[in-house]
């Protein structure tokens, strides 16, 4: 991201109340409400993508410092001020009271029981159930015997309805899950209950890899559940193994990947291809304070490793209603260059990116104020691919529509798992048609998933 213009720096200096205060790195005292509000306004004035839509963020909003201080003094919490500085349609910008929690989440560290789930309302009914998507290895859920496909309908004995406050229900560090079965549109209790405890876990972005071979093709399968910059070498190693095995097709499973680091999505796209190094991957558009910037396909990751690339001209991507942000940028960024065969459902529709802003002179982590732990992660950029494709608010539509059947989720990475099987059939590795399942297919509207309350949910972020 380019440096702020001299004019903007002058404005910020003139309006800054904290500039007249002692440096909190030298004088460690709790920040006042006014100091916090000053940081929030300055950061949003400099970086917020939709700055032009917020009159209070205009550079000429205040005639003098006294007027600025009076304005800041009308807000009794940082959160209240922040909410007035984002547009009504902005569902992604956030403020956090402890940036350490945010940093942990971005690195895959969280207090968790390891059960990844979705909550679904059966179409045409008020019946709501939860289903297990996958379980983190060696987690409390794994040790308790919970598996993908299990159905539940109660937490601590409280049944689910469309009006249930699920965030409150799942907030505790311990809770008991009541399991059930699906019989048509009915949810039947099984009397099985399992108590789970949350502990600190580190989730690996690479959940599963497999190789499939048949009829002259060899396909690699990668279930990738988060774009994490601290796991980029592990991702590169997977592609090194795929290349060593002579993989000619790739099935990339992003259906439960809500996003993460933009640079890692560029690296992943560069490993899928390799023949487009230096070509435009995407354009970043900022507010009027900054010039647009190009992001190109690359040959090295951030750690300096040469990328292992497959030079593919086609990739299969599995998607769901929770495929978001950095996941969507892999699809979008590759569309102008290779055949992207998307199997599943529409993605979320997140083509904007954010960055973490700290209370320091340059808004970076280094030398951040010691007087508080607030940080912002507002939208700061909009992305478009090499063809100018952006604004996909309804998500990126699939090539082949295939919804998950909650009565037949299958085993992830198994050739008979429905979405993976559809890809392997299109590749030609599997030739037979799938056998007709005797269970009634169950579909529904996703109400939320276990990540909804996480501070990094559906984030696409950059360093600046």
N, C-alpha and C positions, 0 to 999 in steps of 0.2 A: 504494500500500500504506500502511495507516495506521501511525502511529508506535507503537513498542513501549510497552507500558504502564509506568507508574512502578514497579510491583512487579517486573516483569521486569528493568528497568534496574538496580534495587537488587540483585537476585540476581546479575546479571552483574558488577556492580561489586564485590560482596563476593567473588565467586569468581575474579575476574580476577587472574592472576599478573602479566601484563604491565603492569597498571595501576601497579604499583610500580616498573616499569622506566623508564629514560630514554625519552623520545620518540625513536623511531628516525628520524623526519624531521630531528631536530636532531643526533642522534648516529648516524651511518651506520656501523653494524657489522653483520656477518652475524647473522641471528636464530638463537637457540639452538633446539634441538629442543623444549625446553619452551615457548618463546614461540610456535613454530609450532603445537604441539598445543593451546595455550591459544586461539589464534585459531580453529582448526578447531572446537573444542568450543563456544565462544561463538557462532559463526556458526550451527552446526547447532542449538544449543539455542534460538536466537532464531527461526529461519526454517524448519527442515525440516518439510515437510508431514506426514510420518509420525512426528513427534516423540513422540506418545503411545504408539507401538509400541516405542520404544527406551528401556528402563529407565535406561540411563546418561545420557539426556538430560533426565531429570526435574529440575524446578527444585529439589526437595528431595533430590537424589541425594547431596549431600555435606554433612556437618555443619559443616565449617570449611575454611579455605583450605589448611591442611596436608594434609588428606585429599584435597582436589582436586589439589594438586600431586603427591602420591604416585601418584594414579591416572594423571595425565598422563605421569608419568615411566616408566610401564610400557610405553609405545609408542615403538619406536625409529625410526619414520618417520611422516610425516604421512599417507601412504597407508594404513598399517596402522590407525591410529586412525580414519580416515575410513570404512574398510570396516566397522568395528564399529558405526558410527553410522547406517547405512542398513539398511533392511529387506532380507531375502533376495530378495524379488521386485522390488526396485528396480533396473531395468536402465538407468536414464537419468541418475541423479545422478553427477557426476564431480568429480574433483579434478585440477588441472593444476599442474605445477611452474613453468610460465612463462605468465603470463596474457597476455603479448603475442601468443603463438601463438594463443590462444583468441580474442582480440580481432580479429586478422587474419582468422581463419576466419569469424567472424561477419560480417565485412565482405566476404567473398568472396575474400580474398587467401590464396593458399596456394602451396606449392612443388608443381608438378604438371606433367604432360606433356600435359594437355588431352584425354586419351582417357577418356570416361565409359563404364563397362562394367558388366556383371553376370556372375556366375559361376553356372552352371546344371548341375544333375545331371539327366540324361534320365530320365524316369519309368520305373521298373522295371529300371533298369540301374545300373552303377557308372561310367558314362561321364560325364565332366565336361568342359565347355567354357566359354569366355568368349565374350561377344558384345558388340559395340560398340553402345552406345545412341545416343550422339551425340558430336561432336567440337567442342571450343571453337575458334572462329575464330582464325586466326593463331597457333595453338599448335604445339609440336613435332609433335603427332599430325596436325594439319591439314597442316602443311608436308610431312609424310612421306607424305601421300596416304591416310591411314586414314579410313574412312567408316563410317557407321551400317550395321549388318547384317553386318559382317565377323566371322568366327568365328576364334577362336584356342584353342589347347590346350596351349601350352608357354610358359614363361618361362625364358630362359637355358638352353634345352634340356631343362628339367625338365617332364615331363608331369603332367597334373592327375589327381588321384583325390579321392574324398570326404574322405580323411584329410590332404590336403595343407595345410600351414601357409601359407595364402595371404597373411596379413599379413606374414610374413617374406619371402615370394617377391616381393611388390610393394614392399617397403620401400626398396629402393635408389634412388638418384637416376638410375641408368642401368640399363636392362635391355633384352633382346632378346625380341621377341614372335614366336612361331612360329604361323603362321596355318594354318587347316584349312577343310574343307567338311563339311557334314552330308549323309550319305547314309543315310536311314532313321535307325536308332538308332546308326549308326556314325559315327565322327569320323575323317576322312581327311586326313592331312597334305598340304599343297600345296607344301611346300618354300620358301614365301615367309617370309622373316624380315625384321623391321624393328626397328632399334634406336631407342629413345626416350630422351630426356634430360628430366629435370624442371627447370623454371625457375619463377621467381615469376610467377604469373598472377593476374589479377583477373577472376573470372567474372561476367559480366552476368546478372542474374536473368532478364531478358527475353531468351529465346533466339530466339523467332520469333513473328512476327505475320503474319496473312494475312486477306484478305477473300474471301468466297464469296457469290455471288448467283445466284438462280434461283427461278422459280415464285413470285414475289412476296415472297420473303424475302431478307434480307441478313444474313449471319453474320460475326462477327469471330472469329478464332482467335488465342488467345494461349497459347504455351508458356512457362510461368513456372516457373523452376527453383530459386527460393530467395526467402524473405521477408526482404529486406535493407533495413534502415532508411536506409542511405546511398544507396539508389537509388529512393526513394519518388517523387521528382518525375518520373523517367523513366516509372514506372508510370502516374502520373496523365496524362502526355502521351499514352500509348497510348490511354487511354480518351477523351481529348479528340479524338483522330483517329477512333476508332470512332464517337463521337457525331457528328462532322462528316460522316462518311460515311453516316450514317443507319442504323447497325447496329441490327437488331431482335432478333437472336439472338446468343448468345455460346457458344463452345466453349472452355472453360478446361482446358488440358492440364497436370495436376499429377502425372502418373504417375511422374516422377523427382524430385519436389520433396519433400525430407525435412524441410522446415519452416523455422523461423527466428523472426523477430520477430512477437509477437502483435499489436502495434499495426498493423503492415502488413497483417495478415490482416483486421483490422477495416476498414481503409481500402479494401482490395480488395473486400470484401463490400459496403461502402457505395458503391463505384463501380459495381458490378454492379447495385445497386438504386438508392438515392437517395430513394425514397419513404418510407423508414422512419427517417429521421434522428431521433435522440433515443430511439428504441425500444431495448429491451434486446437486445443481441447475445449476451452471455454473462455468467454470474456466476462470479466468482473466489472459491473457498473456500480459506482458509488454515488453518494450525493454530490452536490455541486462543489464541495470543497476539494474533491479529488478527481483525477483523470481516470478513465477506464484503463483496465490492465488485462493483458492477455495471459492465459495459462496454457502452456504447451505440453504435449506428450513428452516424456522424459526417458532417460536411460539409466538414471541412478535414483535411489531413494534418499531420503533426508539424512540417513546415516552414512551415506557415501558408498553403499553397496551397488554394484552393477546389477541392473534388473535382469531376472530370468524371464524372457519373453517367449510366447508361443507362436507369434506371427499368424494368428488366426484371422480368417475372413468371415467367420460366423461364431456367435456365442449364444447360448441359451440362458435366459435369466428367469428364475422363478420369483414371482411377486405376489403380494397380498395387500390388503388395505393398511398394513403397517410398514410397508416398504417406503422409506422416506429419505429426503435430503441427499446426503452423500451417495446413498444407493441409487437414487434417481439420477444423480449426475453421471454415474457410470453408464447408465442406459442412454441418457441424453448425449453425453460426450462421444459415445461410440456410434450413435445413429448415423452421422454423416459419412462414416468411414467403412463400417462393416455391417453385415446382416445381423441385427439383434432380434432374436426370436424370443419374445416375452410370453411366458406361460403363467397363467394365474388370473389376477384381477387388476383393476386400476391401482396405481400407487397413490400415495397421500396427496402429492401436489405441493412440494416444498422446493422452490428454486432460489431461495434467498439464503444468505450466509450471515453468520454472526462472528463476533470476536469478544474475548473477555477484556473488559476495561477496568483497570484498577485506579485507585486514588493516588496517582503519582504525577510528576510533571509531564511525562509523556504517555501516561495511561497504561504503562506496562507494569509487569509484576515486580521488577526490580525497583527498589526504593519506594514501594507502596507505603502509604501511611500506616503507622503502627497504632493509630488511634481508633481503628475500627477494622472490621473484616468484610465490609460490603464490597460487592463488585457487580458490574452490569454485564449482560451479554445481549445487547440489542442487535437487531438486524442492521447490517452495515453494507451489504452488497446484494445485487441481483445477478444471477448467472444466466447466460445464454450459450448455446453450443455453436459450433462453427457455421451452422446454417441459420443462426439467429433464433433458434427455437427456445422459447421461454414462456412464462405465463400459463403453464399447464396447471391451473388451479384445481381442476378435477382429477389430477393425476395423469400419469402416462398410461394409455390404454394398452392392454395386452394384444399380442398377435393371436393367441388362442386363449379364449376365456375358459377358465377352469377353477371353480371355487372349491375350497376345502370342504369335504363332507365330514361332519363331526362324528358320524357313525363309522367312518372308514378313513381315519387319518393316515394310517400306515406307519411304517418305521422309517425314520429319516435315514437317507443314504441307502435304503434297500431298493432294488430295482422295481419292486412292486408298489412302492409308495406312489400314489396317483400322479402327482405333478412331475416327479422325476421320471416315472414310467412314460408319461406323455412325451417328454423330451427325448428319451432313449428310443421311443418308437419313431419319432420324426427323424432322428439321426439314422435310424435303420439298424441299430444294435439289437433291438427287440422287434420281432416281426409279427408275433401273434397279437391279436386283439385281447384286451383285458376280459377276464371272466366276469359274468354278471354277478354282482354282489346281492345276496338274498336280503340283507338288511335295508330298511327304508332309509334313503338318503336324507340327512338332516342338514339344512342350511339355516343361516340366521344373520342378523345384523350385529356386527361387533360393537359393543358398547364401550369397552376400554380394554386395555391389557395391563400386565403387571408393571410396565415401565411408565404408565401415564403420570404417576406422581414423581418421577425422577427428574432432577434438575436438568439432565442432559437429553430429555426425551425429544426426539425428532430434531435434533440440532445438526446443523452443518456449520462448522467453525473453521476459522483461519487464524494463523499467527500474523501479527503485523509488526 
